[in-house]
Amino acid sequence: MLFARHRLFESRRLYPAAAVIALFAFAASSAAVVPLLTPPVWKSEDNDYSTGGALVDLNGDGFLDLITSNGNDMARQPIRVYYNQGGVLELAPSWRSADIGYNCHVDLGDYDEDGDLDLAVAVLGDPGTPQYDKIYENLGDSLSSSPVWVSGDLDNSFDLAWGDVDGDGDLDLAVACGESYTSVPQKSKVYRNDGGVITPNAVWRTGPVDYTLDVTWGDVDNDGDLDLLCANEFGPNRLYRNHGSGLDSIPAWESADTWNSLQLDLGDVDGDGWLDLAVANNGQLGGPSNVVIYRNLGGTFETTPSWTSGGTARQYYSAVTFGDCDHDGDLDLASGGWWEPVVVFENLGSALETVPSFSWKFSNPAKGLVVESVIWGDMDNSGSVAVLGEAKDGDGVAKTFCLDEKPVREILDVRVGGVPLPYGSYCFDLEKGWIALASAPPAGTGSVEVDYVYSEKLDLLVTNWDPDDENLHFLHEMATGVAGLVPPSGLSVLPGRPNPFNPQTTIPVRIGAAGRLTAAVYDARGRLVRTLFDGSAAAGELELLWDGTDGGSRAVPSGVYFARVFANGEGRASKLVLIR
């Protein structure tokens, strides 16, 4: 089944046609290998041991904000948010959590199914002393100032990941456990989601006791459920297979090497339809420092990596993440190390280059770049693209489906047999690019269809552990630098004004060519609330007013809603937050 891709631009400023033509001409003629500008366009003003990093539109203005998790094993520090102000991050964070901790890596997921991505935080220790992991709720405009959930069983955790372990369509939480500095190996574990409530104690643990520093979920064997990968120090990396409703406690795969692995990611490097495994190995406690790829050989990984990074010798590789930076249809790999450059390995079509095309560090040797997280995201919305009707084949058993693009900005709609699924009957991971349904779709070609938004112009952000130096934002060279490009034939939907709102909000829309336009408001579960417009529209600008009522003019309750607009084959959604 065919599906369509449409460029989307969220704008605050309109440009003359000549400027649009000039920019697209530059895009067509550009031949940059890794299109990231140096030096970074943004450097934070902070004194944190920044470790975890995540991007999410917290305040509903249409732009990705940066969350940093701080402290690591050095100090007890807060979570902070750098709000995105029209495409540019504020220099100093304007929000911080009320609590402090030895905070490490983070993951975003809508575990309570209210339409907003909540923040899970792994907590390490000082080191050695066991800690509790925690969740901050997304309130629609910021995070809860204190955790709404803390684990009942303590651990030393460096990372965690949301995933649907039991196939019920909601997000469970896997936690990587173990602390090597003080020789405290532990079993990694999973907390189950019971109807939007995370169990206080783990319901599953690994059989082996390891020093696990990272976990991630992915359908490694393409059987329609999420398997769990663990990156380990002083032992093999391990795969725990999902048998449909839970994980085996004994690993189904182990790497032959026992290097000190800090971080991993899954992505189809060679385009064969199977997820390959990238791992960053750190040499601080012995062994080599490199980035490696274990190819997926039809459902399991090779035990010895067939690709290893080369070039200048490194000691402290620490991070990896996949993303199609140059928008050529394959996944490139960002990485970096402690007191070493941030790098990007370009995908040459079926394999990564061994020497990175992109490499950057401070020119001043007195400044420290200690890479903890590398994050892809379109900070000025200059490359947003809507994918409408991406089709996936059901077999009557599979519930998990990988999208063609990652990272994803927003899931707009999921349909089975042409019928939209209510929000809450599926879950997703935007960064990893998968959706997991509560019920297996029937067998049939294209029985599942997904509408979503991703970006063709990914910027790269870096969290920097060095408290004397900055977190960084590298701009995609084809980005506009401002949120404001609308091609003459395009559709633009701006955030509601005001947003959050009470009692009414105005949604500005610009349509590049005359045609039929439909606009409607849906609730967080995908149910139609009210149709705002359905008819012919002239080219130009119009404003849609929503007064917080449904089709029967009844006031709807506080919550998260989505305005969806379609015109001339293009579609766009804008999140609205109603506060009574």
Residue, then its C-alpha position, 0 to 999 in steps of 0.5 A: m500500500l502506498f503512503a504519502r510524505h508531506r513537508l510540514f513547517e511550523s512558523r512564526r515568520l513567513y518568507p517571500a517566495a524568492a527566499v524559499i526558492a533560494l533555500f531549496a536550491f541550496a538544499a538541492s546542490s548541497a553535497a555535505v557528508v555530515p551536514l552539521l555546522t561547527p562550532p555549536v550554535w548554542k552552549s548552555e550556562d550551567n555548572d552541572y554534571s549533566t548526564g541524561g538528556a531528552l527532547v520533548d515539547l513540554n509547554g505545547d508551543g510546538f518546539l522541542d525543549l531540552i531536559t538534562s539530568n544531572g549529578n551522576d556519581m559526583a554530586r546531588q543535583p536537580i533535573r533541569v529544563y532549557y525551554n526552546q524559545g522559537g527555535v533557540l534554547e534559553l542559555a540558562p535553564s528556567w525550570r528545575s526539580a524540587d528534589i536533587g539526586y545522583n541523577c543519570h540517564v533518562d527516558l521519555g514515555d507516556y506511561d499514564e496515557d494522558g497524551d504527554l511524555d513523562l520522564a523516567v530518571a535512573v539514579l546511580g549513587d555516590p557511588g555505591t549507596p543504593q538509590y531509588d529510580k523515579i518518574y516525573e509527570n508531564l503536566g502539559d506545560s512543565l514537569s511535576s516539581s517532585p517525582v510522582w513515583v519512586s521505586g520501592d526496591l533500591d539499586n545503582s542505576f545508570d540508565l533505563a528504558w520504557g517498553d511494553v514487556d507484556g504486550d498490553g499496550d502500555l509502557d513498562l520500565a526496564v532499569a539497568c543495574g550494577e555499580s562497577y566502581t565499588s564492585v556491586p553487581q546487580k540484576s537488571k529489572v522491569y517494573r510493570n505498568d498496571g493501568g497507568v500505575i507502575t508497580p513499586n517493586a520489580v516484577w522481572r529480573t535478569g538471571p545473571v548478576d552484572y554491571t549493566l550500564d544501559v538497556t534498550w528495547g527492540d524487536v530483534d527477531n521480528d516476531g512482533d514483541l519487544d526484546l531487551l538488550c543489556a550493555n555490560e561492563f566486565g561481561p558479555n552484552r546480553l539479549y533477553r528474548n520476549h516470548g509474547s507476554g514476558l521476558d526469559s530470564i536467561p539470555a538468548w544471546e551473548s557477545a563473545d567479547t567482555w569489554n566495558s560497554l557503556q551505551l547501546d542503540l538499535g537500528d537497521v544499518d544495512g537495510d535488510g529489515w533486521l535491527d543491528l546493535a551499536v555499542a560504545n565501549n569505554g577503556q577507563l577500567g581496561g579493555p579497548s575503547n571503540v564503537v562496534i556494530y553487531r549485525n543481526l543475522g536473521g533474528t540474532f546477532e553475530t557474537t563478534p562485531s563485524w564493524t569497528s570504529g577506526g581513525t584516531a585512537r580513543q580511550y573513553y567512547s561513551a555514547v551512541t545513537f542512530g539517526d539519518c542526519d544527511h537524509d539519504g535513507d540510511l541511519d548514521l551513528a552519532s557518538g562521543g567520549w569522555w574528554e574526547p570529541v563528539v563524532v558522527f559516522e556516516n552510513l555509506g549505504s550498507a555499512l558505516e564509515t570507520v573514520p568519522s566524517f564529523s568530529w568536534k571538540f573545544s579548540n581551547p585545551a583547557k575546556g572539557l567535553v565529556v560526552e554523556s548523551v548524544i541526541w538527535g532533534d529538529m530544534d527549529n522545526s525546519g525539516s518536519v515531514a508528515v508520513l500519512g498512511e505508512a502501512k505495516d502487515g499484520d499476521g494475527v500475532a505481532k503487536t509491535f511494529c518498527l516505523d521507517e524513520k527514527p527519531v519520530r517527532e509525533i504519532l498522529d494516528v494509528r489505524v487497523g483495517g482503516v479504523p482509528l485506534p483510541y489513544g491508550s490502546y497502543c504505546f510508542d517510543l518516539e526516539k526508537g521509532w516503534i509502536a506496540l498495540a494492545s491487540a494483534p491486528p488481523a493478518g493482511t497486507g497493510s492492515v496497520e497504518v500509521d500517520y506520524v511526523y519526523s524531520e529531514k533536518l536533524d540537529l545534534l545535542v550533547t550533554n556534557w558532564d564537565p561542570d565547568d563547560e557547556n551542553l551543546h547544540f550543533l545545527h543542521e546546516m540546511a536548517t533555517g536557523v529560525a522557525g519560519l519557512v513556509p513553501p508556497s504550496g505548503l500547510s502551516v499550523l501554528p501553536g494555539r494562542p494562548n496555550p495552555f488556555n481557558p476558555q478559548t484559543t486561536i489556532p493560526v493556519r496558513i494554506g499555500a494553495a486554495g483547496r478543501l480544508t478540514a480541521a477538528v479537535y480530538d482528545a488524547r484518546g483519539r476521539l473526535v471532540r469538535t469539527l472546527f472547519d470543513g470546506s473550501a479555503a482560499a490560499g492564505e491565512l485563517e484563524l480557527l477558534w476553539d472555545g473548549t466545547d464539544g460538538g454539542s456545545r458542552a464544555v469539555p474537561s481540562g486535559v490535552y487535546f489535538a487540533r488536526v488540520f488537513a489540506n491539499g494532501e498535507g496534514r498537521a497536528s498541534k497540541l492544545v492544553l485546556i486548564r479549567 
